[in-house]
Amino acid sequence: MQTLYSVNELINASENKLSIHTIKDYCRRGELHPCIYFEGNIVCINEERSQDSIDKRDPVAHIETVSWARNFKGYISASNFIDYITYTDPNTSDVFFNIEKIIEHIPSINDFPPLQKDEYLKAFPPLIDDDIQEKRWLREIVHFEGNAFRASEIVFHVFEVEKLLLHLTVLSKNLIKPLDHIMDLDIDNLNKKENSSIKSSIKLKDMLEANDEYISVSSAFELIKKKTDLTSYTEIANFLIVNKINDLSTPFDKFNYFDGKPTPLYKNLQLNQITEMDLLLLEIAREELQLNNDDKRLKNFAWEKFDFFLEFKYLTDIDLEEEVIQGEVEEISSEKTLNQEENKAEQSKSELLLRDQSIYGNPLTGYTSLEYYQQQTDLQQNENENLKAELIQAQKRIKQLESERLIEQVEINNISSELKGLKRRNQLAQDRQGMARIIAISLWNEDKNILISDMAEKVYRAMIPYCRDELPQLSETLKGWIRPIATVEAQKKGRPKSKT
C-alpha cells in the first residue's frame, strides 16, 4: 500500500481533479500538509509577551521558557514547505526552524501534550546523548542555523491524501444531484411557471444539511439511532466514548468562530486532559442530559462531517451518508422492537421472581429491596445537600478572591501611574542593569574564566533582541554594570603587551 505521495502522484491519484494551484489552496486551508521525514528533537517553547508600560508604543518584553522536549522520528510539516512542492531540481534546498504540525510519529504513540496558548514547536537535529541528557534548548536557539531539507524530499502522507480524495468524490456526486433534479423537471412547466414555484419545490432544509460541513451532536445521535441497532442515546454516547471518537475526529464549537473558522475544542489541562465535547458525551451517557433539552451545546458542538463519517465507517463498516433503504429500515426497526420485547420479558420475569420469593420461604425479599432503594435515595439526597453547601462556600471564596484581586490591581495601577517621567526612566535603567547581571551570572556559572570585557560583549548581544533602542552605544558601558558580580577568575587581567 502506498503511504507517501509526491505532487505528481497526488494529481494522478485524483484523476486530474487536483492541480498545483488547488493543492496549494488545500495546504493554505490546513487540509493538506506537505511533510518530510525528520529525526531529531522537538521542543515546545512558551513565549510570554508582556508590556508593563502605560505607553503602548513602548517595546514589548518577550520571555521564552521550555515547556517540554521529546526525541522524535517521523514526518513533520513546516510552513515554508508549500513554497517548494513544485520544484523539480533535486538540489533545491532550504532550512526550517518551527514545526507547523506533527503528521506521524514512528512508532505510533501519543506522547505529545496538546499545544497551549502562546506555545509553538521547534525542531533541532540529533545531539550527543540527547536521549538521556537534559539540554539547555534556549541556549541552542541562539546560534541555531536551521534544519536543512531538499525540495525533492517533500511528500504528502496517505492519511491526509485518502481523506482529500474521498472528499473530492463526495463533492463530485453532490454536483451531479442538482443537474439530475433539473432534468427531472417538466420543461414546459419551466417555461410557464414563475421562479417562485420552482423554488418552492426545492427543500431548503435538505440543502442546508447537505451543504453543512459539520454535524451537530443532536443530528449525529439521531442519524446513528436511525441507521444502527443502538436504541437509546445513552448507548450511543457510551459507544462514542469507548471508541474515542473525539481522538479520531476533532470536535468543534461550530458557531464560535476564531480566525474565520469554527473553534476546535482542544483538550484542557484543567479538565484532566478531556474536551468539553467529552464532558457533554459523559453527561448524556450518565442520563444527566436528554437530547430534547434546550442545552445549546447539543446544537453548537459538532464534528467535521467528512471526518466523523469516515471514522465511523472505519469503526463499524456503516456509511452514515448513504440513504437508508426501506428494507434496512424495517430490519433495524424489527430488531429494535425485538430488543424492547426481550427487555420487557426480562423485567416481567424479575417481577414474578420477586413476588414468588415474597410468598414462598422468603417473605422479606420484596420489602428489603424497597428499603434498600429508600436508603440509597436518602444517601443521595444527603450527598446533594453536602455538595450544595460546598458550592456555596466555594462561591463565597471566589468573591473574596475577586475582591482581593481588585485591590491588588488598584495598587498596581497606582504604582504604574507613579512611574512617569524621570522616575520611570530611572526604573527602566535599573531593570536593564539587573537583566545584564542575571545574564552574566548565568554565563559565568557555565564558564567562570570569561573575562569582564568578553562577558560585556556577550551580554550586550543577548540583550539586543529585547531592548536594542535603550542599550548604550558601546558594550564597554556594560563592564561597569557587571563588574560587582564578576568571578575572581574573570577579574584577572589579560597577558600584558610585549615592550619589544
N, C-alpha and C positions, 0 to 999 in steps of 0.2 A: 504494500500500500504506500502510495506517495505521501510523504509527510511535509515536504517543503516545495514551494513553487517559486520559480523566477517570474519576472514580469511577463515575459512572452508565454510561459506555461500557463499563467493565470488567465491571460487573454484567450488562449486556445481552449482552456477548460470551460470558460464562459460561453463558448461558441460565438466569439466575437461580440458578445453583448457589452463587454468592457473594452475601454480604450485607455491609453495613458492618462488622458485628462480625467476620465471618470474614476480611475484607480486613485489618482492623487486627491480627488474630491472625497472619496471614501476615507482616505487617510486623514485628511483635514477634519472630517467629521468624527473621527475616532472609531470607525467601524473596521478599518484595516490598519495594521501596524507593521511597516517594514522592519525587519529584525535581522540580527546577525548572531552567530554563536559566540559566546563570551565566557571565559574562565577567569576568575579573579575575586575581588571583594566588592560587595555592595554596602555602602554606608548611608544610613539615614541621618540627615542633618536637619536640625531645627533652627530656623533663622527667626529670631525675635527682633522686631523693629519697634523702636520707641522714640518719641520726641517729647522730652520733658519741658522744652521751652514753650513759652506762651506764643512767641512769634513763629507762625507756621512756615516761614521762609528759612528758618534755621535748619542745619543738617539733621538728618535722621540717623540715630545710632543703630547699628546692626550688630547683634550679638548671636554668634553661632555656637551651638553645642551638638554633640553627637548623641542621638537617641539610641541607636543600635547599629551593629555591623554583623554581616554574615559572609562566610565563604560561599561562592556561587559558581555553578556550572550549568549553562543552559542558554536560552535565547532571550535577548532583551531588545527593546526598541528605544531609539533616541530621536529627538525632534528633527535633527538635520539629515536623517537617513532619506527622507522624502525627496530631497534635492538631488540624490544620486541614483535613484532607481532606473533612470533612463540611460545612464552612461554605459557604453559598451566596451570602452577601453579598460582592460584588466588592471592597468597601472594607475587608474584614477583613485586617489585616496584622500582621506581627511582624518580628523580626530573628533572624538566626542567626550564630554565630561559627565553630563547628567543623564539619568535614565528616565524615560517617559513612562515605560510600562514593562513589567516582567511578563514575558509571553509564556515561557515554560521553564521550570526548574528541574534539572536532572540530578538525582532521582526525584520523582514527583512527590514533594512534600509541601505542606502549607505551614512553613515555619517563619513566614514573614508577617509581622504585625501590620495592620492597615495604617496607611498614612494619616496622620492627624493634620490639623490646620498649621500652616507655615512650615511644613516638613517637605523635603524633597530628597531624591535618591541620587547618589554619586557613585560612579564606577571607578575602581582602581585595579591595576594589574596585580597578579600574584606577587607577594612579598615573602621574604625569608621567614619561616616559622609563623606565618600569619594564621595557621590553623590552631595554634595554641597560645601565641603571644598577643597580648593586647597592644594595639598600635595607637600612636598619637595621630589620629587621622587629620585633625585640624592643622597639625604641623606639615603633614604630607601635602595638603592642599596648596600651601604657599608656593612650592616650586613644581607643582604637578603640571605636566605639559600635555595631558590628554591621552586618551586611548586611540591608537591608530586603527583604521579599518579601510578596506578596499570596497569600491562600488560593486565589484563582482561578487562580494560575499553577501549582499543584501538579498533576502528572500522573504516569502510570506508563509506563515505557518498554516498547516492544514486545518487546525481548529477554527481559525477565522475564515479561511477560504471556503470551507463547507457551509458555514452559516451564510456567507455572502452569496454563494451560488444558489442555495436554496431560496434565499430572499429574492434573487432575480427571477427564479422560476415562478414564485408566487406572484410577483409583480406582473409578469407576462400573462399569467392566467387572469388576473384582475383586469388587465387592459382589454382582454377579449370579451369579457362579460358584457360591458356596455354596448359593444358592437352587435353581439348576438341579440341583445334586448331591442335594439333599434330595428334589426332585420325582421324581428317578430311582429313589429307594429304594422298595421294596415297602412299602405302608402296613401290610399285615397283619403283615409281619415286624417292623415297628417296634413294634407292639403286643406281640409275643411275645418278641422278643429284649431282652436287658438292654442297658444303656448301654455296657457294656464291649465288646460285639460290634459296636456301631455305631462306637465309637472305633477299633476295630481296622481298619475299612475306610478310615479316613482316613490318608493318607500324611503323617505329621508332617514328614518331611524336605522334601516338596514345599511344605507350608505355611510352613516356616521360610524356604525360599528365596524364596517368593512375597512374604512379608511383610518380608523384609530390605530396607532402603533402600539398602544398599551391596553392591557386588560386588567380591570379593577378586581379587587378581592371578591366582591359580591358576584360579578359576572363570571369569574373563574370558577367559583364554587357552584353556581347554577349550571354551568356548562359541564363540569365534572359529574355532578349529580345526574344530569340528563344522559350522559354517554357512558357511565360506568355503573357497577353494582353497589357503589357506596351509597347507602340510604340516608345518612344523616350528615349534617355539617360538621359535627364533632369527628366523625370518621374521616371526612375529607381533610380537616385540619390536622388530625393525627398522621394521616398518610403523607401530607406535605412536610410536616415536621420531621418525621422519621427518615424520609428520603432527602432531607436537607435541601429543599428546593431553593431556599434563599442563597445557598452557596453556589448553586448551579445557574440560577437566573437572578440577576441583580434587581432588587426591589426599588421602586421609585415613589416619590410623592408627586404625582402627575400634574397637580395644579399649583405646585410651589416651584417656580422657575428660578434657576440660577445660571447665569451666563447663557441665557437663551434656550435652556433645556430643562426638563423636569429634574428635580433634585434627587440624586441617589440616596438611599437610606443605608449609610455605611454602619459597620459595627461600632458600637460605642463602648469605650473602656468603662464608663460609669454604669453601663447596663450589663456588665460581665461578658463583654465581647459578643453581644447579640444586637440585632437591629430592632427598630420599632415595629417592623413587619413581623419579626419573630414573636414579639410580645402580643401583637394582635392575634396571631395564629394560636398562641397559648391560651389567650382568653376565650377564643372560640372552642378550642379543644376541651377546656375545663367547664364549658357551658356557662361561662360568666358573661358572654355576649352572644346575642342572636343576630342572624343576618337581616332580620326585619327591623333591627334597631336603627335609630337615627344617627348613630355614630358616623361622623364624616370620614373616618379612616377607611370604612368599607368601600367608599367611592373614590377617595383620594389616593389611597395606597394601591399600587399596581405593579405588574411586571411588564417588561417588553414582550409583546405578544409573540414575536418571532422566536425569541429565546425560550419563553415559557412553553410554547407548543413543542419546540424541538426537544427540550429536555424531558418533557412529559412523555413524548413518544419514545425516547431512549429508555425511559424507566418502565413503560407499560406496553409499548407497541400499539398504543391507541393514538390516532391522529385526531386531535380536538378540532382541527379546521375542517375536516370532511363532514359533509352533510349526513345526518343520521338517516339511514334507510328505514322505511316503515317496519320492515320485518325485524330489524335490530331493535327498534323502539319497543315493539311488542315483546321481544325476547327479554330485554332488560326489565320492562315493567312486570313481566310474569315472574322473573327472578326476584324482584323486589317484593311482589305480593307473596311469593312462596316463603321468603325470609320472614316477612311480617307474620304470616300464619304460624311458622315454626316458633317464632318468639312468643306469640300468644299461647301456643300449645305448652311451651316450657313454663310460662307464667302460670297457666291453669294447673299444671302438674304440681308446681310448688305450692299453690294454694290448697290443693287437695291433700298433699302430703302434710301440710301444716294442720289441716283440720283432723286428719286421721290421727296424728300424733297427740293432738289435744284431747281426742276422745278415748284412744286406746293406750293405756300404760304410761303416758307422759303428758298429763293434763296441763302442765305449766309451760310447755314449749311455746305455745302461741302467745301467752301473756308475757313471758320472758322476752320474746322478740320485740314486743311493743315497748316494754320498759327500757330495753337496750336503745331503741331508736330515740326514746324520750330523753334518755341520759345524754346521747350524742348531741341532740338538739340543744339541751341546756348548756353543754360544754361549748358548743359553737357560739351560742349567744354570749356566754361569759367572755370567750376569746374576742368576739367582736367588740364588746364593751371595753375590754382592755386596750384593743387596738385604737379605738376612738379616743380613749384617754391619752395614749401615747401620741396620737396625731395632734391633739390639742396642745400638748406640751411642746411638740416639735414646732408647731406654728408660732407659739409664743417665743420660742428660742430664735426662730427665723426673724421675727420682728425685732427682737433685741439686737441681733447681729446687724440687721439693716440699719438700725438707728446708730449703732456704734460705727458702722462703715461710713454713714453720712457725716458723723462728727469728724472722723479721720480725713474724709475728703475735704471738709471745710478747712481743717488745719493745713492740709497740703496746699490748697488754693491760697491760703493766707501766706504761706512760706513762698509760693511761686510769685505772688504779687510783690513781695518784698525784694525779690531778686531781679531788680531792674537797674539799668544804668551801670554805674561803676561797680556796685556790689555784685551784679550779675556777671560782669566781665571778670572780676576777681575770682568768683566762684568757679567759672568755667576754666580759668587758667589753672587753678588748683586741681581741678578734675583732670586736666591734661597731664599735669605733673604726676599725679597719682597713677594715671594709666601707664605712663612711661616707666615708673618704678615697678609696677606689677609685672609688666612685660620683661623688664631687666631681671627681676628676681627669678622669673620662670626660666629665662635663658641661662642665668648663672647657676641655677640648680642642675642644669644639664652639663655645663662646662664652666667651672669656676675660674679658669685661666684666661677667659676672654678679657682683654684689656678694656679700660673705660672708653677709650676713643673708638675702638671697634664696636663695643656694645652700643654706644650712642648712635652709630650708623645703622646697626641692626634694628634698634628700637624705632629710629626715625622712619625706616622703610615700613615697619609693621604698623605704624600709626597713620601713614598716608591715606589708606582707604577710608579711615573714619573721620579724620579732622585735617584734611590737606590744607584748607584755607587758613586755619588757625595756628598751624605749626610755624616755628621760626624758619627763616630762610635757610639757615645752615644747621646741620646736625650737631655742630660743635656746642651749640647752646644747651643741648640735652645732657652734656657731660656734667654740668652743674646740678642738673635735676637728679641724676642717678648716682653721683659720687658718694652721698651719705650712706647708701645701702650697698656699695660695692664690696666684693670679697677682698680678702687680703692679697690673694694672688693677682687679682685684677688691678690693684693699685701699684704693682711693681712697674718700674719704668722699663722701657724697651732698651735694646742694645745701644750704647752711645755711639755717635758718629765718629769715624776714624779721623784723626787730625792730619794724616798724610794723604 
